[in-house]
Amino acid sequence: MSIFDKVKEMFGGTTDKLQNVPEQAKNAADDTMNKAHDAAGQAKDATTDAAQQAKDSVQDAGQSTGNMIDDLRGKAEDMAHQGIDKTRDMASGATGGKFDEHIDKGAQMAKDAADKIDGKQG
């Protein structure tokens, strides 16, 4: 028996395991590639989902901001009307009602201008 036979006997007696090493390595590499491909697909899906959520959040914020601006314009218009009414009442009281016709005309002109604050007539 040669030394090579002794070595074969020590390592299981056959060389089948050693002959399959390239195939085993190829199979392991294929498995690793498949797992990497799957992980990349999952990462892509997660990134796409996160991007869509961010886009939706920005759109929601834009709509919310638009609604807040409309509300503020409406409030500004209402406050302008209240200020005009108070000024008209004070002017009327200061003149004893003598110039109410002119004061009312000026107040109406001011209210017409204030009606344009929210971008809508009336």
VOPAGU-2260 file (C-alpha; in pm, 1 decimal, decimal comma):
REM VOPAGU-2260
SITE   aa  ch    i         X         Y         Z
SITE  MET   A    0       0,0       0,0       0,0
SITE  SER   A    1     135,4     334,6     -96,0
SITE  ILE   A    2     140,9     648,6     107,7
SITE  PHE   A    3    -132,1     791,6    -111,5
SITE  ASP   A    4    -357,8     500,6     -29,2
SITE  LYS   A    5    -290,3     559,9     342,2
SITE  VAL   A    6    -386,4     928,4     303,4
SITE  LYS   A    7    -704,5     831,0     118,7
SITE  GLU   A    8    -791,0     589,5     392,2
SITE  MET   A    9    -734,8     857,6     658,1
SITE  PHE   A   10    -968,0    1097,5     481,9
SITE  GLY   A   11   -1254,2     861,7     426,8
SITE  GLY   A   12   -1113,4     627,9     175,6
SITE  THR   A   13   -1250,0     797,8    -135,2
SITE  THR   A   14   -1181,8    1106,0    -335,7
SITE  ASP   A   15   -1547,6    1167,3    -428,5
SITE  LYS   A   16   -1574,2    1450,7    -180,7
SITE  LEU   A   17   -1271,6    1620,9    -326,7
SITE  GLN   A   18   -1386,4    1570,8    -683,5
SITE  ASN   A   19   -1717,2    1747,7    -610,0
SITE  VAL   A   20   -1553,3    2059,1    -463,1
SITE  PRO   A   21   -1584,5    2271,3    -781,4
SITE  GLU   A   22   -1950,0    2176,1    -817,3
SITE  GLN   A   23   -2014,7    2244,5    -448,2
SITE  ALA   A   24   -1845,6    2582,4    -480,3
SITE  LYS   A   25   -2055,8    2665,3    -786,8
SITE  ASN   A   26   -2374,8    2565,1    -603,8
SITE  ALA   A   27   -2276,1    2773,6    -301,6
SITE  ALA   A   28   -2198,3    3070,0    -527,1
SITE  ASP   A   29   -2534,1    3031,0    -703,5
SITE  ASP   A   30   -2715,9    3017,9    -369,0
SITE  THR   A   31   -2530,9    3329,1    -252,3
SITE  MET   A   32   -2615,9    3511,4    -575,5
SITE  ASN   A   33   -2982,9    3417,2    -542,9
SITE  LYS   A   34   -2991,8    3537,9    -183,4
SITE  ALA   A   35   -2818,0    3862,7    -282,0
SITE  HIS   A   36   -3063,7    3910,9    -568,2
SITE  ASP   A   37   -3357,2    3855,2    -332,0
SITE  ALA   A   38   -3211,4    4096,7     -77,3
SITE  ALA   A   39   -3158,9    4358,9    -348,4
SITE  GLY   A   40   -3520,0    4317,2    -459,9
SITE  GLN   A   41   -3643,3    4358,9    -103,7
SITE  ALA   A   42   -3425,3    4668,3     -59,0
SITE  LYS   A   43   -3559,3    4813,2    -383,5
SITE  ASP   A   44   -3917,8    4747,8    -272,3
SITE  ALA   A   45   -3852,0    4905,9      66,8
SITE  THR   A   46   -3692,4    5209,8     -97,1
SITE  THR   A   47   -3982,8    5245,6    -339,6
SITE  ASP   A   48   -4231,3    5222,8     -51,7
SITE  ALA   A   49   -4038,8    5481,2     151,1
SITE  ALA   A   50   -4022,8    5716,0    -147,5
SITE  GLN   A   51   -4397,7    5682,7    -205,0
SITE  GLN   A   52   -4468,3    5750,5     162,0
SITE  ALA   A   53   -4247,0    6059,8     149,6
SITE  LYS   A   54   -4423,6    6179,2    -165,2
SITE  ASP   A   55   -4763,3    6125,0      -2,3
SITE  SER   A   56   -4650,6    6313,5     309,2
SITE  VAL   A   57   -4533,8    6608,6     101,5
SITE  GLN   A   58   -4862,6    6614,4     -89,3
SITE  ASP   A   59   -5060,0    6596,7     234,7
SITE  ALA   A   60   -4851,6    6878,5     380,2
SITE  GLY   A   61   -4909,8    7084,9      65,8
SITE  GLN   A   62   -5283,5    7032,7      83,5
SITE  SER   A   63   -5283,4    7107,5     454,1
SITE  THR   A   64   -5082,2    7423,9     396,2
SITE  GLY   A   65   -5318,7    7529,1     117,4
SITE  ASN   A   66   -5615,8    7482,2     348,9
SITE  MET   A   67   -5444,6    7681,0     624,1
SITE  ILE   A   68   -5370,3    7966,3     382,7
SITE  ASP   A   69   -5733,4    7972,8     268,2
SITE  ASP   A   70   -5848,1    7978,5     631,2
SITE  LEU   A   71   -5609,2    8263,8     713,4
SITE  ARG   A   72   -5726,9    8463,6     413,0
SITE  GLY   A   73   -6087,0    8418,0     523,8
SITE  LYS   A   74   -6001,3    8525,1     877,4
SITE  ALA   A   75   -5809,0    8827,7     750,9
SITE  GLU   A   76   -6108,8    8930,1     542,3
SITE  ASP   A   77   -6342,4    8893,7     839,7
SITE  MET   A   78   -6109,1    9096,6    1061,2
SITE  ALA   A   79   -6086,0    9368,6     794,8
SITE  HIS   A   80   -6466,4    9387,3     779,6
SITE  GLN   A   81   -6485,6    9414,5    1158,9
SITE  GLY   A   82   -6226,9    9693,3    1158,0
SITE  ILE   A   83   -6413,9    9879,6     884,4
SITE  ASP   A   84   -6740,9    9850,6    1077,7
SITE  LYS   A   85   -6579,0    9980,6    1396,8
SITE  THR   A   86   -6418,7   10268,6    1209,9
SITE  ARG   A   87   -6750,9   10355,0    1042,1
SITE  ASP   A   88   -6928,6   10352,4    1379,5
SITE  MET   A   89   -6660,1   10571,0    1539,4
SITE  ALA   A   90   -6667,2   10819,7    1249,8
SITE  SER   A   91   -7044,0   10833,2    1261,7
SITE  GLY   A   92   -7037,7   10891,7    1636,4
SITE  ALA   A   93   -6768,4   11159,8    1608,5
SITE  THR   A   94   -6969,8   11353,5    1348,7
SITE  GLY   A   95   -7300,8   11303,4    1520,5
SITE  GLY   A   96   -7440,2   11114,4    1219,2
SITE  LYS   A   97   -7416,1   11426,8    1005,5
SITE  PHE   A   98   -7203,9   11255,9     734,5
SITE  ASP   A   99   -7335,1   10899,2     759,5
SITE  GLU   A  100   -7410,6   10881,5     386,7
SITE  HIS   A  101   -7048,4   10959,3     296,2
SITE  ILE   A  102   -6909,9   10742,9     577,0
SITE  ASP   A  103   -7123,5   10447,0     465,6
SITE  LYS   A  104   -7012,5   10493,0     104,6
SITE  GLY   A  105   -6644,7   10493,3     210,2
SITE  ALA   A  106   -6698,7   10193,1     436,1
SITE  GLN   A  107   -6861,2   10001,8     150,2
SITE  MET   A  108   -6570,1   10082,2     -79,4
SITE  ALA   A  109   -6328,3    9958,0     187,2
SITE  LYS   A  110   -6531,9    9638,8     231,2
SITE  ASP   A  111   -6531,9    9579,3    -145,5
SITE  ALA   A  112   -6151,6    9602,8    -140,6
SITE  ALA   A  113   -6133,8    9373,6     163,2
SITE  ASP   A  114   -6352,4    9117,0     -15,2
SITE  LYS   A  115   -6061,9    9053,0    -253,5
SITE  ILE   A  116   -5827,8    8937,2      24,9
SITE  ASP   A  117   -5928,6    8571,1      -8,7
SITE  GLY   A  118   -5926,0    8584,5    -387,6
SITE  LYS   A  119   -6304,3    8550,8    -406,7
SITE  GLN   A  120   -6563,1    8816,5    -457,6
SITE  GLY   A  121   -6805,0    8854,7    -168,3
